[in-house]
């Protein structure tokens, strides 16, 4: 299988019952961008990863790891 797309399940866990629109507004990004991040279709720059991680309360490196549970 040549598909390297890795959904970020940990983002879904953090989102909980909130909509992607609610999360994207809280993070200051578009809903489309948030959706692409959650689905693993898009990466993010170091600067953006740091900003999002700070708002989410996770290490910025989380955006560059293979998917695993949010709380280890």
N, CA, C and O atoms as a Tripos MOL2 file, in Angstrom:
@<TRIPOS>MOLECULE
protein
  288   287    72     0     0
PROTEIN
NO_CHARGES

@<TRIPOS>ATOM
      1 N           0.8530   -1.1870    0.0000 N.3       1 UNK1
      2 CA          0.0000    0.0000    0.0000 C.3       1 UNK1
      3 C           0.8900    1.2380    0.0000 C.2       1 UNK1
      4 O           1.7510    1.3660    0.8700 O.2       1 UNK1
      5 N           0.7090    2.1440   -0.9420 N.am      2 UNK2
      6 CA          1.5750    3.3170   -1.0520 C.3       2 UNK2
      7 C           0.9680    4.5770   -0.4360 C.2       2 UNK2
      8 O           1.5290    5.6630   -0.5830 O.2       2 UNK2
      9 N          -0.1400    4.4530    0.2350 N.am      3 UNK3
     10 CA         -0.8190    5.5990    0.8260 C.3       3 UNK3
     11 C          -0.2110    5.9080    2.1950 C.2       3 UNK3
     12 O          -0.3400    5.1090    3.1230 O.2       3 UNK3
     13 N           0.4490    7.0580    2.3280 N.am      4 UNK4
     14 CA          1.1030    7.4350    3.5750 C.3       4 UNK4
     15 C           0.2560    8.3600    4.4460 C.2       4 UNK4
     16 O           0.7720    8.9350    5.4040 O.2       4 UNK4
     17 N          -1.0200    8.5140    4.1380 N.am      5 UNK5
     18 CA         -1.8860    9.4060    4.9030 C.3       5 UNK5
     19 C          -2.1250    8.8040    6.2850 C.2       5 UNK5
     20 O          -2.5760    7.6670    6.4180 O.2       5 UNK5
     21 N          -1.8150    9.5890    7.3000 N.am      6 UNK6
     22 CA         -1.9820    9.1710    8.6880 C.3       6 UNK6
     23 C          -2.9550   10.1170    9.3880 C.2       6 UNK6
     24 O          -2.5630   11.2080    9.8010 O.2       6 UNK6
     25 N          -4.2310    9.7100    9.5290 N.am      7 UNK7
     26 CA         -5.1630   10.5790   10.2510 C.3       7 UNK7
     27 C          -4.6490   10.8610   11.6560 C.2       7 UNK7
     28 O          -4.0540    9.9920   12.2930 O.2       7 UNK7
     29 N          -4.8770   12.0510   12.1240 N.am      8 UNK8
     30 CA         -4.4450   12.4360   13.4800 C.3       8 UNK8
     31 C          -5.6160   12.2080   14.4370 C.2       8 UNK8
     32 O          -6.3630   13.1240   14.7800 O.2       8 UNK8
     33 N          -5.7380   10.9540   14.8480 N.am      9 UNK9
     34 CA         -6.8380   10.5770   15.7420 C.3       9 UNK9
     35 C          -6.7890   11.3680   17.0410 C.2       9 UNK9
     36 O          -7.8260   11.6350   17.6470 O.2       9 UNK9
     37 N          -5.5890   11.7440   17.4690 N.am     10 UNK10
     38 CA         -5.4550   12.5000   18.7120 C.3      10 UNK10
     39 C          -6.1440   13.8560   18.6100 C.2      10 UNK10
     40 O          -6.6390   14.3740   19.6110 O.2      10 UNK10
     41 N          -6.1840   14.4420   17.4020 N.am     11 UNK11
     42 CA         -6.9020   15.7090   17.2310 C.3      11 UNK11
     43 C          -8.4010   15.4900   17.4040 C.2      11 UNK11
     44 O          -9.0880   16.3190   18.0010 O.2      11 UNK11
     45 N          -8.9040   14.3830   16.8840 N.am     12 UNK12
     46 CA        -10.3280   14.0570   17.0550 C.3      12 UNK12
     47 C         -10.6540   13.8620   18.5270 C.2      12 UNK12
     48 O         -11.7010   14.2980   19.0060 O.2      12 UNK12
     49 N          -9.7330   13.1920   19.2490 N.am     13 UNK13
     50 CA         -9.9490   12.9740   20.6850 C.3      13 UNK13
     51 C         -10.0030   14.2950   21.4410 C.2      13 UNK13
     52 O         -10.8560   14.4890   22.3080 O.2      13 UNK13
     53 N          -9.0970   15.1920   21.1100 N.am     14 UNK14
     54 CA         -9.0810   16.5000   21.7680 C.3      14 UNK14
     55 C         -10.3460   17.2870   21.4340 C.2      14 UNK14
     56 O         -10.9090   17.9710   22.2890 O.2      14 UNK14
     57 N         -10.7820   17.1810   20.1850 N.am     15 UNK15
     58 CA        -11.9790   17.9150   19.7410 C.3      15 UNK15
     59 C         -13.2110   17.4570   20.4940 C.2      15 UNK15
     60 O         -14.0840   18.2670   20.8050 O.2      15 UNK15
     61 N         -13.2930   16.1670   20.7930 N.am     16 UNK16
     62 CA        -14.4350   15.6370   21.5350 C.3      16 UNK16
     63 C         -15.7470   15.8680   20.8110 C.2      16 UNK16
     64 O         -15.8960   15.4870   19.6500 O.2      16 UNK16
     65 N         -16.7020   16.4910   21.4930 N.am     17 UNK17
     66 CA        -18.0270   16.7350   20.9300 C.3      17 UNK17
     67 C         -18.1210   18.0420   20.1470 C.2      17 UNK17
     68 O         -19.1660   18.3550   19.5770 O.2      17 UNK17
     69 N         -17.0290   18.8010   20.1210 N.am     18 UNK18
     70 CA        -17.0490   20.0570   19.3770 C.3      18 UNK18
     71 C         -16.9830   19.7850   17.8780 C.2      18 UNK18
     72 O         -16.4500   18.7610   17.4510 O.2      18 UNK18
     73 N         -17.5140   20.6850   17.0990 N.am     19 UNK19
     74 CA        -17.4460   20.5550   15.6480 C.3      19 UNK19
     75 C         -16.0820   21.0180   15.1550 C.2      19 UNK19
     76 O         -15.3470   21.6940   15.8750 O.2      19 UNK19
     77 N         -15.7520   20.6480   13.9240 N.am     20 UNK20
     78 CA        -14.5150   21.1350   13.3300 C.3      20 UNK20
     79 C         -14.5510   22.6540   13.2110 C.2      20 UNK20
     80 O         -13.5210   23.3120   13.3530 O.2      20 UNK20
     81 N         -15.7180   23.2070   12.9530 N.am     21 UNK21
     82 CA        -15.8470   24.6650   12.8600 C.3      21 UNK21
     83 C         -15.5280   25.3140   14.2060 C.2      21 UNK21
     84 O         -14.7980   26.3040   14.2560 O.2      21 UNK21
     85 N         -16.0610   24.7730   15.2840 N.am     22 UNK22
     86 CA        -15.7860   25.3180   16.6190 C.3      22 UNK22
     87 C         -14.2950   25.2410   16.9470 C.2      22 UNK22
     88 O         -13.7210   26.1910   17.4810 O.2      22 UNK22
     89 N         -13.6740   24.1100   16.6270 N.am     23 UNK23
     90 CA        -12.2430   23.9490   16.8980 C.3      23 UNK23
     91 C         -11.4170   24.9190   16.0680 C.2      23 UNK23
     92 O         -10.5020   25.5640   16.5800 O.2      23 UNK23
     93 N         -11.7430   25.0200   14.7870 N.am     24 UNK24
     94 CA        -10.9550   25.8990   13.9150 C.3      24 UNK24
     95 C         -11.0690   27.3550   14.3580 C.2      24 UNK24
     96 O         -10.0840   28.0920   14.3180 O.2      24 UNK24
     97 N         -12.2540   27.7710   14.7780 N.am     25 UNK25
     98 CA        -12.4290   29.1440   15.2580 C.3      25 UNK25
     99 C         -11.6240   29.3740   16.5330 C.2      25 UNK25
    100 O         -11.0220   30.4350   16.7010 O.2      25 UNK25
    101 N         -11.6100   28.3950   17.4270 N.am     26 UNK26
    102 CA        -10.8460   28.5210   18.6710 C.3      26 UNK26
    103 C          -9.3410   28.5840   18.3920 C.2      26 UNK26
    104 O          -8.5930   29.2310   19.1250 O.2      26 UNK26
    105 N          -8.9080   27.9050   17.3260 N.am     27 UNK27
    106 CA         -7.4920   27.8670   16.9780 C.3      27 UNK27
    107 C          -7.0790   28.9900   16.0380 C.2      27 UNK27
    108 O          -5.8880   29.2170   15.8260 O.2      27 UNK27
    109 N          -8.0570   29.6930   15.4740 N.am     28 UNK28
    110 CA         -7.7450   30.7990   14.5730 C.3      28 UNK28
    111 C          -7.3190   30.3540   13.1800 C.2      28 UNK28
    112 O          -6.5360   31.0360   12.5190 O.2      28 UNK28
    113 N          -7.8380   29.2050   12.7330 N.am     29 UNK29
    114 CA         -7.5480   28.7130   11.3860 C.3      29 UNK29
    115 C          -8.8670   28.3910   10.6890 C.2      29 UNK29
    116 O          -9.9120   28.3390   11.3370 O.2      29 UNK29
    117 N          -8.8270   28.1770    9.3830 N.am     30 UNK30
    118 CA        -10.0570   27.8560    8.6570 C.3      30 UNK30
    119 C         -10.5090   26.4330    8.9880 C.2      30 UNK30
    120 O          -9.7050   25.5830    9.3690 O.2      30 UNK30
    121 N         -11.8020   26.1950    8.8340 N.am     31 UNK31
    122 CA        -12.3310   24.8590    9.0740 C.3      31 UNK31
    123 C         -11.7240   23.8640    8.0930 C.2      31 UNK31
    124 O         -11.4460   22.7200    8.4520 O.2      31 UNK31
    125 N         -11.5190   24.3050    6.8520 N.am     32 UNK32
    126 CA        -10.9440   23.4200    5.8450 C.3      32 UNK32
    127 C          -9.5240   22.9940    6.2400 C.2      32 UNK32
    128 O          -9.1620   21.8230    6.1240 O.2      32 UNK32
    129 N          -8.7370   23.9510    6.7030 N.am     33 UNK33
    130 CA         -7.3660   23.6430    7.1210 C.3      33 UNK33
    131 C          -7.3820   22.6900    8.3100 C.2      33 UNK33
    132 O          -6.6210   21.7230    8.3450 O.2      33 UNK33
    133 N          -8.2460   22.9610    9.2820 N.am     34 UNK34
    134 CA         -8.3520   22.0790   10.4460 C.3      34 UNK34
    135 C          -8.7310   20.6690   10.0100 C.2      34 UNK34
    136 O          -8.1350   19.6970   10.4720 O.2      34 UNK34
    137 N          -9.7110   20.5520    9.1310 N.am     35 UNK35
    138 CA        -10.1490   19.2530    8.6330 C.3      35 UNK35
    139 C          -9.0030   18.5010    7.9730 C.2      35 UNK35
    140 O          -8.8280   17.3040    8.1990 O.2      35 UNK35
    141 N          -8.2190   19.2030    7.1540 N.am     36 UNK36
    142 CA         -7.0850   18.5780    6.4740 C.3      36 UNK36
    143 C          -6.0170   18.1310    7.4730 C.2      36 UNK36
    144 O          -5.3930   17.0870    7.2860 O.2      36 UNK36
    145 N          -5.8070   18.9060    8.5210 N.am     37 UNK37
    146 CA         -4.8650   18.5060    9.5700 C.3      37 UNK37
    147 C          -5.3500   17.2390   10.2720 C.2      37 UNK37
    148 O          -4.5840   16.3000   10.4880 O.2      37 UNK37
    149 N          -6.6330   17.2310   10.6220 N.am     38 UNK38
    150 CA         -7.2050   16.1020   11.3450 C.3      38 UNK38
    151 C          -7.1620   14.8220   10.4980 C.2      38 UNK38
    152 O          -6.9070   13.7370   11.0210 O.2      38 UNK38
    153 N          -7.4070   14.9520    9.2180 N.am     39 UNK39
    154 CA         -7.4100   13.7990    8.3190 C.3      39 UNK39
    155 C          -6.0050   13.3630    7.9040 C.2      39 UNK39
    156 O          -5.8350   12.3120    7.2870 O.2      39 UNK39
    157 N          -5.0110   14.1640    8.2400 N.am     40 UNK40
    158 CA         -3.6420   13.8440    7.8650 C.3      40 UNK40
    159 C          -3.3210   14.1650    6.4230 C.2      40 UNK40
    160 O          -2.3250   13.6860    5.8800 O.2      40 UNK40
    161 N          -4.1660   14.9780    5.7960 N.am     41 UNK41
    162 CA         -3.9600   15.3380    4.3910 C.3      41 UNK41
    163 C          -3.0000   16.4990    4.2240 C.2      41 UNK41
    164 O          -2.5130   16.7610    3.1240 O.2      41 UNK41
    165 N          -2.7290   17.1960    5.3230 N.am     42 UNK42
    166 CA         -1.8850   18.3850    5.2440 C.3      42 UNK42
    167 C          -0.9720   18.4530    6.4530 C.2      42 UNK42
    168 O          -1.3590   18.1170    7.5720 O.2      42 UNK42
    169 N           0.2330   18.8890    6.2020 N.am     43 UNK43
    170 CA          1.1730   19.1220    7.2850 C.3      43 UNK43
    171 C           1.0670   20.5710    7.7350 C.2      43 UNK43
    172 O           0.1840   21.3090    7.2990 O.2      43 UNK43
    173 N           1.9660   20.9580    8.5990 N.am     44 UNK44
    174 CA          1.9670   22.3290    9.0940 C.3      44 UNK44
    175 C           3.4080   22.7770    9.3100 C.2      44 UNK44
    176 O           4.3030   21.9620    9.5360 O.2      44 UNK44
    177 N           3.6060   24.0660    9.2360 N.am     45 UNK45
    178 CA          4.9420   24.6070    9.4620 C.3      45 UNK45
    179 C           5.2780   24.5300   10.9470 C.2      45 UNK45
    180 O           4.4030   24.3310   11.7900 O.2      45 UNK45
    181 N           6.5550   24.6930   11.2450 N.am     46 UNK46
    182 CA          7.0050   24.7090   12.6340 C.3      46 UNK46
    183 C           6.2800   25.8030   13.4190 C.2      46 UNK46
    184 O           5.8000   25.5650   14.5270 O.2      46 UNK46
    185 N           6.2060   26.9890   12.8460 N.am     47 UNK47
    186 CA          5.5820   28.1270   13.5280 C.3      47 UNK47
    187 C           4.1170   27.8460   13.8290 C.2      47 UNK47
    188 O           3.6510   28.0830   14.9430 O.2      47 UNK47
    189 N           3.3920   27.3410   12.8360 N.am     48 UNK48
    190 CA          1.9680   27.0390   13.0300 C.3      48 UNK48
    191 C           1.7970   25.8860   14.0080 C.2      48 UNK48
    192 O           0.8960   25.9200   14.8470 O.2      48 UNK48
    193 N           2.6420   24.8700   13.9160 N.am     49 UNK49
    194 CA          2.5690   23.7400   14.8460 C.3      49 UNK49
    195 C           2.7480   24.2270   16.2850 C.2      49 UNK49
    196 O           2.0430   23.7760   17.1870 O.2      49 UNK49
    197 N           3.6830   25.1420   16.4960 N.am     50 UNK50
    198 CA          3.9150   25.6880   17.8390 C.3      50 UNK50
    199 C           2.6920   26.4410   18.3500 C.2      50 UNK50
    200 O           2.2900   26.2770   19.5020 O.2      50 UNK50
    201 N           2.1060   27.2640   17.4910 N.am     51 UNK51
    202 CA          0.9280   28.0450   17.8930 C.3      51 UNK51
    203 C          -0.2560   27.1380   18.2160 C.2      51 UNK51
    204 O          -0.9250   27.3180   19.2340 O.2      51 UNK51
    205 N          -0.5130   26.1580   17.3400 N.am     52 UNK52
    206 CA         -1.6330   25.2460   17.5590 C.3      52 UNK52
    207 C          -1.3990   24.3850   18.7900 C.2      52 UNK52
    208 O          -2.3140   24.1670   19.5850 O.2      52 UNK52
    209 N          -0.1800   23.8990   18.9480 N.am     53 UNK53
    210 CA          0.1430   23.0470   20.0890 C.3      53 UNK53
    211 C          -0.0550   23.7880   21.4090 C.2      53 UNK53
    212 O          -0.5610   23.2240   22.3790 O.2      53 UNK53
    213 N           0.3500   25.0550   21.4350 N.am     54 UNK54
    214 CA          0.1750   25.8440   22.6570 C.3      54 UNK54
    215 C          -1.3080   25.9650   22.9960 C.2      54 UNK54
    216 O          -1.6880   25.8300   24.1590 O.2      54 UNK54
    217 N          -2.1380   26.2160   22.0050 N.am     55 UNK55
    218 CA         -3.5780   26.3540   22.2410 C.3      55 UNK55
    219 C          -4.2230   25.0270   22.6180 C.2      55 UNK55
    220 O          -5.1980   25.0000   23.3680 O.2      55 UNK55
    221 N          -3.6750   23.9150   22.0960 N.am     56 UNK56
    222 CA         -4.2310   22.5930   22.3730 C.3      56 UNK56
    223 C          -3.6590   21.9550   23.6280 C.2      56 UNK56
    224 O          -4.2250   20.9940   24.1500 O.2      56 UNK56
    225 N          -2.5420   22.4800   24.1160 N.am     57 UNK57
    226 CA         -1.9090   21.9180   25.2960 C.3      57 UNK57
    227 C          -1.1540   20.6260   25.0170 C.2      57 UNK57
    228 O          -1.1030   19.7320   25.8610 O.2      57 UNK57
    229 N          -0.5670   20.5350   23.8240 N.am     58 UNK58
    230 CA          0.2360   19.3700   23.4490 C.3      58 UNK58
    231 C           1.6020   19.8500   22.9790 C.2      58 UNK58
    232 O           1.7510   21.0210   22.6300 O.2      58 UNK58
    233 N           2.6070   18.9700   22.9600 N.am     59 UNK59
    234 CA          3.9090   19.3700   22.4260 C.3      59 UNK59
    235 C           3.8040   19.6430   20.9190 C.2      59 UNK59
    236 O           3.0390   18.9710   20.2260 O.2      59 UNK59
    237 N           4.5570   20.6130   20.4070 N.am     60 UNK60
    238 CA          4.4970   20.9460   18.9780 C.3      60 UNK60
    239 C           4.9370   19.7690   18.1160 C.2      60 UNK60
    240 O           4.5190   19.6490   16.9640 O.2      60 UNK60
    241 N           5.7740   18.9060   18.6660 N.am     61 UNK61
    242 CA          6.2590   17.7500   17.9150 C.3      61 UNK61
    243 C           5.1460   16.7540   17.6010 C.2      61 UNK61
    244 O           5.3000   15.8990   16.7290 O.2      61 UNK61
    245 N           4.0380   16.8670   18.3070 N.am     62 UNK62
    246 CA          2.8920   15.9570   18.0940 C.3      62 UNK62
    247 C           2.4260   15.9870   16.6490 C.2      62 UNK62
    248 O           1.9560   14.9740   16.1310 O.2      62 UNK62
    249 N           2.5490   17.1310   15.9910 N.am     63 UNK63
    250 CA          2.0960   17.2590   14.6090 C.3      63 UNK63
    251 C           2.9900   16.5010   13.6320 C.2      63 UNK63
    252 O           2.6250   16.3250   12.4700 O.2      63 UNK63
    253 N           4.1510   16.0530   14.0890 N.am     64 UNK64
    254 CA          5.0980   15.3650   13.2180 C.3      64 UNK64
    255 C           5.2820   13.8980   13.5730 C.2      64 UNK64
    256 O           6.1360   13.2230   12.9990 O.2      64 UNK64
    257 N           4.4890   13.3990   14.5150 N.am     65 UNK65
    258 CA          4.5920   12.0180   14.9420 C.3      65 UNK65
    259 C           3.5390   11.1660   14.2480 C.2      65 UNK65
    260 O           2.5210   11.6780   13.7840 O.2      65 UNK65
    261 N           3.7940    9.8570   14.1810 N.am     66 UNK66
    262 CA          2.7630    8.9290   13.7420 C.3      66 UNK66
    263 C           1.6840    8.9360   14.7940 C.2      66 UNK66
    264 O           1.9420    9.2520   15.9550 O.2      66 UNK66
    265 N           0.4640    8.5850   14.3940 N.am     67 UNK67
    266 CA         -0.6570    8.6630   15.3150 C.3      67 UNK67
    267 C          -0.5300    7.6620   16.4500 C.2      67 UNK67
    268 O          -0.1970    6.4950   16.2450 O.2      67 UNK67
    269 N          -0.8030    8.1500   17.6460 N.am     68 UNK68
    270 CA         -0.8660    7.3290   18.8420 C.3      68 UNK68
    271 C          -1.7810    8.0670   19.8100 C.2      68 UNK68
    272 O          -2.1310    9.2190   19.5550 O.2      68 UNK68
    273 N          -2.1730    7.4410   20.9050 N.am     69 UNK69
    274 CA         -3.0970    8.1170   21.8260 C.3      69 UNK69
    275 C          -2.5910    9.4880   22.2820 C.2      69 UNK69
    276 O          -1.3880    9.6950   22.4410 O.2      69 UNK69
    277 N          -3.5240   10.4160   22.4890 N.am     70 UNK70
    278 CA         -3.1970   11.7900   22.8740 C.3      70 UNK70
    279 C          -2.4940   11.8420   24.2230 C.2      70 UNK70
    280 O          -1.5570   12.6190   24.4070 O.2      70 UNK70
    281 N          -2.9350   11.0340   25.1510 N.am     71 UNK71
    282 CA         -2.3410   11.0310   26.4900 C.3      71 UNK71
    283 C          -1.6070    9.7210   26.6850 C.2      71 UNK71
    284 O          -2.2080    8.6470   26.6610 O.2      71 UNK71
    285 N          -0.3270    9.8160   26.8740 N.am     72 UNK72
    286 CA          0.4740    8.6080   27.0500 C.3      72 UNK72
    287 C           0.9670    8.5110   28.4560 C.2      72 UNK72
    288 O           1.6630    7.5570   28.8020 O.2      72 UNK72
@<TRIPOS>BOND
     1     1     2 1
     2     2     3 1
     3     3     4 2
     4     3     5 am
     5     5     6 1
     6     6     7 1
     7     7     8 2
     8     7     9 am
     9     9    10 1
    10    10    11 1
    11    11    12 2
    12    11    13 am
    13    13    14 1
    14    14    15 1
    15    15    16 2
    16    15    17 am
    17    17    18 1
    18    18    19 1
    19    19    20 2
    20    19    21 am
    21    21    22 1
    22    22    23 1
    23    23    24 2
    24    23    25 am
    25    25    26 1
    26    26    27 1
    27    27    28 2
    28    27    29 am
    29    29    30 1
    30    30    31 1
    31    31    32 2
    32    31    33 am
    33    33    34 1
    34    34    35 1
    35    35    36 2
    36    35    37 am
    37    37    38 1
    38    38    39 1
    39    39    40 2
    40    39    41 am
    41    41    42 1
    42    42    43 1
    43    43    44 2
    44    43    45 am
    45    45    46 1
    46    46    47 1
    47    47    48 2
    48    47    49 am
    49    49    50 1
    50    50    51 1
    51    51    52 2
    52    51    53 am
    53    53    54 1
    54    54    55 1
    55    55    56 2
    56    55    57 am
    57    57    58 1
    58    58    59 1
    59    59    60 2
    60    59    61 am
    61    61    62 1
    62    62    63 1
    63    63    64 2
    64    63    65 am
    65    65    66 1
    66    66    67 1
    67    67    68 2
    68    67    69 am
    69    69    70 1
    70    70    71 1
    71    71    72 2
    72    71    73 am
    73    73    74 1
    74    74    75 1
    75    75    76 2
    76    75    77 am
    77    77    78 1
    78    78    79 1
    79    79    80 2
    80    79    81 am
    81    81    82 1
    82    82    83 1
    83    83    84 2
    84    83    85 am
    85    85    86 1
    86    86    87 1
    87    87    88 2
    88    87    89 am
    89    89    90 1
    90    90    91 1
    91    91    92 2
    92    91    93 am
    93    93    94 1
    94    94    95 1
    95    95    96 2
    96    95    97 am
    97    97    98 1
    98    98    99 1
    99    99   100 2
   100    99   101 am
   101   101   102 1
   102   102   103 1
   103   103   104 2
   104   103   105 am
   105   105   106 1
   106   106   107 1
   107   107   108 2
   108   107   109 am
   109   109   110 1
   110   110   111 1
   111   111   112 2
   112   111   113 am
   113   113   114 1
   114   114   115 1
   115   115   116 2
   116   115   117 am
   117   117   118 1
   118   118   119 1
   119   119   120 2
   120   119   121 am
   121   121   122 1
   122   122   123 1
   123   123   124 2
   124   123   125 am
   125   125   126 1
   126   126   127 1
   127   127   128 2
   128   127   129 am
   129   129   130 1
   130   130   131 1
   131   131   132 2
   132   131   133 am
   133   133   134 1
   134   134   135 1
   135   135   136 2
   136   135   137 am
   137   137   138 1
   138   138   139 1
   139   139   140 2
   140   139   141 am
   141   141   142 1
   142   142   143 1
   143   143   144 2
   144   143   145 am
   145   145   146 1
   146   146   147 1
   147   147   148 2
   148   147   149 am
   149   149   150 1
   150   150   151 1
   151   151   152 2
   152   151   153 am
   153   153   154 1
   154   154   155 1
   155   155   156 2
   156   155   157 am
   157   157   158 1
   158   158   159 1
   159   159   160 2
   160   159   161 am
   161   161   162 1
   162   162   163 1
   163   163   164 2
   164   163   165 am
   165   165   166 1
   166   166   167 1
   167   167   168 2
   168   167   169 am
   169   169   170 1
   170   170   171 1
   171   171   172 2
   172   171   173 am
   173   173   174 1
   174   174   175 1
   175   175   176 2
   176   175   177 am
   177   177   178 1
   178   178   179 1
   179   179   180 2
   180   179   181 am
   181   181   182 1
   182   182   183 1
   183   183   184 2
   184   183   185 am
   185   185   186 1
   186   186   187 1
   187   187   188 2
   188   187   189 am
   189   189   190 1
   190   190   191 1
   191   191   192 2
   192   191   193 am
   193   193   194 1
   194   194   195 1
   195   195   196 2
   196   195   197 am
   197   197   198 1
   198   198   199 1
   199   199   200 2
   200   199   201 am
   201   201   202 1
   202   202   203 1
   203   203   204 2
   204   203   205 am
   205   205   206 1
   206   206   207 1
   207   207   208 2
   208   207   209 am
   209   209   210 1
   210   210   211 1
   211   211   212 2
   212   211   213 am
   213   213   214 1
   214   214   215 1
   215   215   216 2
   216   215   217 am
   217   217   218 1
   218   218   219 1
   219   219   220 2
   220   219   221 am
   221   221   222 1
   222   222   223 1
   223   223   224 2
   224   223   225 am
   225   225   226 1
   226   226   227 1
   227   227   228 2
   228   227   229 am
   229   229   230 1
   230   230   231 1
   231   231   232 2
   232   231   233 am
   233   233   234 1
   234   234   235 1
   235   235   236 2
   236   235   237 am
   237   237   238 1
   238   238   239 1
   239   239   240 2
   240   239   241 am
   241   241   242 1
   242   242   243 1
   243   243   244 2
   244   243   245 am
   245   245   246 1
   246   246   247 1
   247   247   248 2
   248   247   249 am
   249   249   250 1
   250   250   251 1
   251   251   252 2
   252   251   253 am
   253   253   254 1
   254   254   255 1
   255   255   256 2
   256   255   257 am
   257   257   258 1
   258   258   259 1
   259   259   260 2
   260   259   261 am
   261   261   262 1
   262   262   263 1
   263   263   264 2
   264   263   265 am
   265   265   266 1
   266   266   267 1
   267   267   268 2
   268   267   269 am
   269   269   270 1
   270   270   271 1
   271   271   272 2
   272   271   273 am
   273   273   274 1
   274   274   275 1
   275   275   276 2
   276   275   277 am
   277   277   278 1
   278   278   279 1
   279   279   280 2
   280   279   281 am
   281   281   282 1
   282   282   283 1
   283   283   284 2
   284   283   285 am
   285   285   286 1
   286   286   287 1
   287   287   288 2
@<TRIPOS>SUBSTRUCTURE
     1 UNK1         2 RESIDUE 1 A UNK
     2 UNK2         6 RESIDUE 1 A UNK
     3 UNK3        10 RESIDUE 1 A UNK
     4 UNK4        14 RESIDUE 1 A UNK
     5 UNK5        18 RESIDUE 1 A UNK
     6 UNK6        22 RESIDUE 1 A UNK
     7 UNK7        26 RESIDUE 1 A UNK
     8 UNK8        30 RESIDUE 1 A UNK
     9 UNK9        34 RESIDUE 1 A UNK
    10 UNK10       38 RESIDUE 1 A UNK
    11 UNK11       42 RESIDUE 1 A UNK
    12 UNK12       46 RESIDUE 1 A UNK
    13 UNK13       50 RESIDUE 1 A UNK
    14 UNK14       54 RESIDUE 1 A UNK
    15 UNK15       58 RESIDUE 1 A UNK
    16 UNK16       62 RESIDUE 1 A UNK
    17 UNK17       66 RESIDUE 1 A UNK
    18 UNK18       70 RESIDUE 1 A UNK
    19 UNK19       74 RESIDUE 1 A UNK
    20 UNK20       78 RESIDUE 1 A UNK
    21 UNK21       82 RESIDUE 1 A UNK
    22 UNK22       86 RESIDUE 1 A UNK
    23 UNK23       90 RESIDUE 1 A UNK
    24 UNK24       94 RESIDUE 1 A UNK
    25 UNK25       98 RESIDUE 1 A UNK
    26 UNK26      102 RESIDUE 1 A UNK
    27 UNK27      106 RESIDUE 1 A UNK
    28 UNK28      110 RESIDUE 1 A UNK
    29 UNK29      114 RESIDUE 1 A UNK
    30 UNK30      118 RESIDUE 1 A UNK
    31 UNK31      122 RESIDUE 1 A UNK
    32 UNK32      126 RESIDUE 1 A UNK
    33 UNK33      130 RESIDUE 1 A UNK
    34 UNK34      134 RESIDUE 1 A UNK
    35 UNK35      138 RESIDUE 1 A UNK
    36 UNK36      142 RESIDUE 1 A UNK
    37 UNK37      146 RESIDUE 1 A UNK
    38 UNK38      150 RESIDUE 1 A UNK
    39 UNK39      154 RESIDUE 1 A UNK
    40 UNK40      158 RESIDUE 1 A UNK
    41 UNK41      162 RESIDUE 1 A UNK
    42 UNK42      166 RESIDUE 1 A UNK
    43 UNK43      170 RESIDUE 1 A UNK
    44 UNK44      174 RESIDUE 1 A UNK
    45 UNK45      178 RESIDUE 1 A UNK
    46 UNK46      182 RESIDUE 1 A UNK
    47 UNK47      186 RESIDUE 1 A UNK
    48 UNK48      190 RESIDUE 1 A UNK
    49 UNK49      194 RESIDUE 1 A UNK
    50 UNK50      198 RESIDUE 1 A UNK
    51 UNK51      202 RESIDUE 1 A UNK
    52 UNK52      206 RESIDUE 1 A UNK
    53 UNK53      210 RESIDUE 1 A UNK
    54 UNK54      214 RESIDUE 1 A UNK
    55 UNK55      218 RESIDUE 1 A UNK
    56 UNK56      222 RESIDUE 1 A UNK
    57 UNK57      226 RESIDUE 1 A UNK
    58 UNK58      230 RESIDUE 1 A UNK
    59 UNK59      234 RESIDUE 1 A UNK
    60 UNK60      238 RESIDUE 1 A UNK
    61 UNK61      242 RESIDUE 1 A UNK
    62 UNK62      246 RESIDUE 1 A UNK
    63 UNK63      250 RESIDUE 1 A UNK
    64 UNK64      254 RESIDUE 1 A UNK
    65 UNK65      258 RESIDUE 1 A UNK
    66 UNK66      262 RESIDUE 1 A UNK
    67 UNK67      266 RESIDUE 1 A UNK
    68 UNK68      270 RESIDUE 1 A UNK
    69 UNK69      274 RESIDUE 1 A UNK
    70 UNK70      278 RESIDUE 1 A UNK
    71 UNK71      282 RESIDUE 1 A UNK
    72 UNK72      286 RESIDUE 1 A UNK
